[in-house]
Amino acid sequence: MIDEALFSQIKEKIDSYRNEMVEFQKAITRIPALSPTSGGEGEWDKAMYIKEFLQKRGINHIEQIDAPDERAKNGKRPNLIVRIPGKSHDRTIWIMAHVDVVPEGDLKMWETDPWEAVEKDGKLYGRGTEDNQQSLTSAVFTALAFQELGIQPEYDLALLLVADEETGSEYGLTYILKNHPDLFRKDDIILVPDAGEPDGSMIEVAEKGIVWVKFVTKGKQTHASQPEQGINAFKAASHLVVRLGRLYEIFDARNKVFSPPISTFEPTKKEANVPNVNTIPGEDVFYMDCRLLPQYSIEQLFEEIRKICDEVEKQFNVKIEFAADQQKEDAAPATPVDAPVVKKLKTAIKEIYRVEAKPMGIGGGTVAAIFRRAGLPAAVWSTIDDTCHQPNEYCVIDNMVNDAKVFAHLCLQKD
């Protein structure tokens, strides 16, 4: 249930912001917010630009939570909470976006300057324009529409603009939940617009467990013309890669909520071993990306990997060590498909995009998992072409505008 007259005003206001939204995106693209882990200074300059922009437009309910990080500018990683008071304070509608971006990568692959957003054919090209500035901009101008029209959302609206999403969230959402857990309530509506489909038809409610596994196979280096004097670590590791394919048979459950509906185990990165052809390598290193359906744990996975490694060790007289590398997270509890945030999103998406959005699970990881592990049901949704982290990243301007209308509709819905 929604007041159609109020929503009509909001939609018209958001449409009128189109050019401003483009200019706002261009302005924040010029301020690279790179984590110190990625060689940057952090999010300070970009966050302060956004904060001052909102204050100049009359939004003064802005709280800043700084996570200490001596590597960053001013020694801080800023997180902003921007509030629009609602008719009721019984719950808060949270829209979370992240301020940081990833590095530009190989400049030769870019057709434009990645730090100067370029408008072309209804799109904005530049680093961060889709991930996550599209949704950040949609959220900012949703708040502005309520502020400048003097319309109250049904419940308090809060934009949560966080640091450090791209490199682990230690200084972003994780820091906030650890140090300010009282900010969030079980009945709050939490939307993380940081993944989706081009037509807006997917609401992400669940994620697989993820672990990156590093395998080190140790043999004995020798001249390639005398293989009997050494132990070929590369050969043994190659057999190991093939045998690890059995993990698909061991962890064979299917869950139609996810796409793909299975756990996945894929060898990916391979480190160089020896620099010349006529040497048998004594050590070989490769990596595997594993995504586990929620019913499986990483502990179970490692038990099965150890068994396979033992087989290869025995056959080839090598030693095999493996461990998690950078990523290791069991699946977070799923957001129920009938949770209020899912129901409200489905209603809003149908109104704006004329599609029946489906709750689904994904193999990738989002920051929503941090909310879910804290017992806070969160949904992930936006309309994106998924060009994030790529050269020539872009956002579709119509999506940026229309997603703001979805956010506004969500805020106007009555229970």
Summary of the structure (lengths in Angstrom):
residues: 415
radius of gyration: 24.1
end to end distance: 7.3
largest distance: 83.9
contacts: 1447
relative contact order: 0.18
helix: 36%
strand: 27%
